[in-house]
Amino acid sequence: MNTIDVALICKALGDSNRLQIIQMLSDGEKCGCKLLEAFEITQPTLSHHMKILNECGLVNDWKEGRWHHYSLNCETLNAFKTFIEGLSCCKEERGCCQ
């Protein structure tokens, strides 16, 4: 995963509503109607949040009738986790803190 993709994901997760949506989707696929029930936002606002999460690759969606269904894109999430896990707080004078 390149740093531009990581930056887009970090920007997407910088909003508390979007971070909560990701947490909800970690339990499995959800209909947009279920996500709306959990937040005090309008359907257009939810669509805006989901568009950002979809564009950075964290979320997949498909439409059934009036509603979209959303799930986490595990490939992107795992690549992001691998990038984050590769970061460390090493200080040369103290050795690596791991």
C-alpha positions in Angstrom: 0.0 0.0 0.0 1.4 3.4 -1.0 1.5 6.5 1.2 -1.2 8.3 -0.8 -3.6 5.4 -0.2 -2.7 5.4 3.5 -3.3 9.2 3.7 -6.7 8.8 2.0 -7.7 6.1 4.6 -6.5 8.2 7.5 -8.4 11.2 6.2 -11.6 9.1 5.9 -11.1 7.7 9.4 -10.6 11.2 10.8 -14.3 11.7 11.0 -15.9 10.1 14.1 -19.1 9.0 12.3 -17.0 7.2 9.6 -14.9 5.6 12.3 -18.0 4.3 14.0 -19.4 3.0 10.7 -16.2 1.0 10.2 -16.6 -0.4 13.7 -20.2 -1.4 12.9 -19.1 -3.0 9.7 -16.5 -5.1 11.4 -19.4 -7.2 12.7 -20.4 -7.9 9.1 -22.4 -6.5 6.2 -25.0 -3.9 7.0 -27.8 -2.3 5.1 -27.7 1.5 4.9 -31.0 1.5 6.7 -29.4 -0.1 9.7 -26.5 2.4 9.7 -29.0 5.2 9.6 -30.8 3.9 12.7 -27.5 4.1 14.6 -26.8 7.8 13.8 -28.7 11.0 14.0 -27.9 11.9 10.4 -29.9 12.2 7.2 -29.7 9.7 4.3 -27.8 12.1 2.1 -25.2 12.6 4.9 -24.9 8.8 5.3 -24.4 8.6 1.5 -21.6 11.2 1.7 -19.8 9.3 4.4 -20.2 6.0 2.6 -18.9 7.6 -0.7 -15.7 8.7 1.1 -15.2 5.2 2.7 -15.8 3.6 -0.6 -13.5 5.9 -2.6 -10.6 5.2 -0.2 -11.3 1.4 -0.6 -12.3 0.6 2.9 -15.9 -0.3 2.1 -17.6 -2.3 -0.6 -21.2 -1.7 -1.5 -24.0 -3.2 -3.5 -27.6 -2.1 -4.1 -30.7 -4.1 -3.5 -33.9 -2.2 -4.3 -33.9 1.2 -2.5 -31.0 0.4 -0.1 -27.3 0.0 -0.4 -25.6 -2.8 1.5 -22.1 -2.2 2.9 -19.2 -4.4 4.0 -15.5 -3.9 4.8 -13.0 -4.5 2.1 -10.8 -6.9 3.9 -8.0 -6.7 1.4 -7.7 -2.9 1.9 -8.1 -3.1 5.6 -5.4 -5.7 6.0 -3.0 -3.7 3.8 -3.6 -0.7 5.9 -3.1 -2.7 9.1 0.2 -4.0 7.7 1.3 -0.5 6.9 0.5 0.7 10.4 2.1 -2.4 12.0 5.3 -1.5 10.1 5.6 1.8 11.9 7.7 1.9 15.1 8.8 4.3 17.7 12.5 3.4 17.7 15.0 5.8 19.2 18.6 5.1 18.3 20.0 6.0 21.7 17.5 3.6 23.5 17.1 0.8 21.0 13.8 -0.2 19.5 10.8 0.0 21.8 8.7 -2.3 19.6 
